[in-house]
Amino acid sequence: MENYKIIEKLSEGSSGVVYNAKHLLSDDTVALKKIRLRKIEEGLPKTAIREIITTRQLEHPNIVQLREVFAHTSSVILIYEFMHADLHDLMKNLIHPLTLG
């Protein structure tokens, strides 16, 4: 975690919080997803395991790349390449293209 500087919070969901962050060694902008471990003794949630396995295996220009995974205190951190829009924004703009501005 010491190699990343959090810039701003982007979103929060049931599985965790996503931040815009800067990788201090490369100066790359990344998306940092912090998945909270509610009960340490229960381990990593199945949904998080599926997300990690799936995104590690997929390599396609239209799928965000998972760069790094590591544990930090009572959470697991996923580092993704940064995208300027999420799927929700893109879908909204496809459905309502006149709202682009």
SVG drawing of the C-alpha trace seen along z (x, -y; Angstrom):
<svg xmlns="http://www.w3.org/2000/svg" viewBox="-32 -19 41 38">
<polyline fill="none" stroke="black" stroke-width="0.4" points="0.0,0.0 3.0,-2.3 3.5,-2.4 0.1,-4.0 -1.3,-7.4 -5.1,-7.7 -6.4,-10.7 -10.1,-10.4 -13.0,-8.0 -14.8,-7.0 -17.5,-4.7 -18.6,-2.4 -20.6,0.8 -21.4,3.9 -18.0,5.5 -15.8,2.5 -14.6,-1.0 -12.9,-2.0 -10.4,-4.9 -8.5,-6.8 -4.9,-6.4 -1.4,-7.0 1.3,-4.4 4.3,-6.3 7.0,-4.3 5.6,-4.5 3.4,-7.6 0.6,-5.6 -3.0,-6.4 -4.8,-3.3 -8.1,-2.2 -7.6,-0.8 -10.4,1.5 -10.4,2.1 -12.4,5.2 -13.2,5.3 -12.8,8.5 -15.7,8.5 -14.7,11.6 -11.0,12.5 -11.7,16.1 -14.1,16.5 -11.4,15.6 -11.9,13.9 -15.5,13.7 -16.4,16.0 -17.3,13.1 -13.9,11.5 -12.2,14.9 -14.3,15.1 -13.5,11.5 -9.7,12.1 -9.6,15.4 -11.8,14.2 -10.0,10.9 -6.5,12.5 -7.5,15.0 -9.1,12.5 -7.0,10.5 -8.9,8.4 -8.8,4.7 -12.4,4.2 -11.8,5.7 -10.1,3.8 -6.8,5.3 -6.1,6.5 -2.5,5.5 -1.9,6.5 -3.5,8.1 -2.3,7.9 -3.5,8.0 -3.5,4.9 -4.6,5.0 -8.3,6.2 -8.8,5.9 -7.6,7.1 -6.5,4.6 -7.0,5.0 -5.2,2.7 -6.8,2.2 -5.8,0.1 -7.7,-3.2 -10.7,-3.9 -12.3,-7.3 -15.8,-5.7 -17.4,-2.7 -19.8,-0.2 -22.8,-2.0 -21.8,-5.3 -21.1,-3.7 -24.4,-1.8 -26.3,-5.0 -24.7,-6.9 -25.5,-4.1 -29.2,-4.2 -29.4,-8.0 -26.7,-9.3 -28.2,-12.8 -27.2,-13.3 -23.5,-13.3 -22.0,-16.6"/>
</svg>
